[in-house]
Amino acid sequence: MDTDDLEPQQQKPALKNLEEVSIEALAEYIAELEAEIARVREAIKGKKGAQSDADQFFKT
């Protein structure tokens, strides 16, 4: 069991109404989302590395 499974689930934020947002603001929003995606991918990579290390440790 992963410890993340024990944490309370957060509700998803409401979607932005994109009709009311300027082109410049939309471009900034995309950049923010891409930065967050990169951050999450790094976290996943770190967790997979830790899991792999643990698997190797307990195999011996």
TIDRENMI-689089 format. One record per residue (C-alpha): residue number from 0; residue in three letters; x, y, z. Coordinates in pm, 1 decimal. Example, Ala and Ser with C-alpha at 12.3 -4.5 7.8 and 13.67 -1.06 7.14 Angstrom:
% TIDRENMI-689089
0	Ala	1230.0	-450.0	780.0 $
1	Ser	1367.0	-106.0	714.0 $
//
This chain:
% TIDRENMI-689089
0	Met	0.0	0.0	0.0 $
1	Asp	127.9	344.2	-89.7 $
2	Thr	121.4	613.2	179.4 $
3	Asp	-35.5	847.0	-76.0 $
4	Asp	-343.2	623.3	-64.1 $
5	Leu	-391.2	718.0	301.0 $
6	Glu	-402.6	1091.1	237.9 $
7	Pro	-743.6	1252.8	198.4 $
8	Gln	-847.4	1299.6	-161.3 $
9	Gln	-862.1	1661.0	-273.0 $
10	Gln	-1144.8	1786.0	-485.4 $
11	Lys	-1051.2	1890.8	-836.3 $
12	Pro	-1047.2	2268.1	-885.3 $
13	Ala	-1324.6	2416.7	-1093.1 $
14	Leu	-1238.9	2465.7	-1458.9 $
15	Lys	-1169.9	2819.8	-1572.8 $
16	Asn	-1412.0	2983.3	-1812.7 $
17	Leu	-1173.5	3028.2	-2104.6 $
18	Glu	-1417.3	3249.9	-2293.7 $
19	Glu	-1350.6	3534.4	-2048.1 $
20	Val	-969.5	3515.0	-2060.9 $
21	Ser	-740.9	3706.3	-2296.4 $
22	Ile	-500.8	3537.2	-2535.5 $
23	Glu	-203.9	3657.5	-2330.3 $
24	Ala	-353.7	3523.3	-2010.3 $
25	Leu	-424.8	3190.3	-2180.9 $
26	Ala	-60.7	3168.3	-2291.3 $
27	Glu	50.8	3235.7	-1931.7 $
28	Tyr	-194.3	2974.1	-1807.0 $
29	Ile	-47.6	2717.2	-2047.5 $
30	Ala	304.5	2799.0	-1926.4 $
31	Glu	193.9	2754.3	-1563.5 $
32	Leu	30.8	2420.8	-1644.5 $
33	Glu	337.1	2299.1	-1834.5 $
34	Ala	560.5	2393.9	-1539.7 $
35	Glu	330.1	2201.5	-1304.6 $
36	Ile	332.3	1899.8	-1536.6 $
37	Ala	713.8	1904.6	-1539.3 $
38	Arg	717.1	1924.6	-1158.5 $
39	Val	480.9	1628.3	-1128.9 $
40	Arg	685.8	1423.7	-1376.0 $
41	Glu	997.6	1486.2	-1164.9 $
42	Ala	810.3	1374.8	-852.4 $
43	Ile	700.1	1056.9	-1029.8 $
44	Lys	1057.7	990.9	-1141.7 $
45	Gly	1180.9	1033.2	-784.6 $
46	Lys	915.3	802.5	-643.4 $
47	Lys	985.4	537.0	-904.3 $
48	Gly	1355.8	556.7	-820.2 $
49	Ala	1286.1	516.6	-450.4 $
50	Gln	1050.2	227.2	-520.1 $
51	Ser	1308.1	59.3	-742.0 $
52	Asp	1574.6	101.0	-471.7 $
53	Ala	1341.4	-49.7	-212.7 $
54	Asp	1254.0	-340.8	-442.6 $
55	Gln	1623.7	-412.9	-497.4 $
56	Phe	1694.9	-393.6	-124.4 $
57	Phe	1421.8	-639.0	-29.4 $
58	Lys	1507.3	-885.8	-307.4 $
59	Thr	1841.8	-964.5	-146.6 $
//
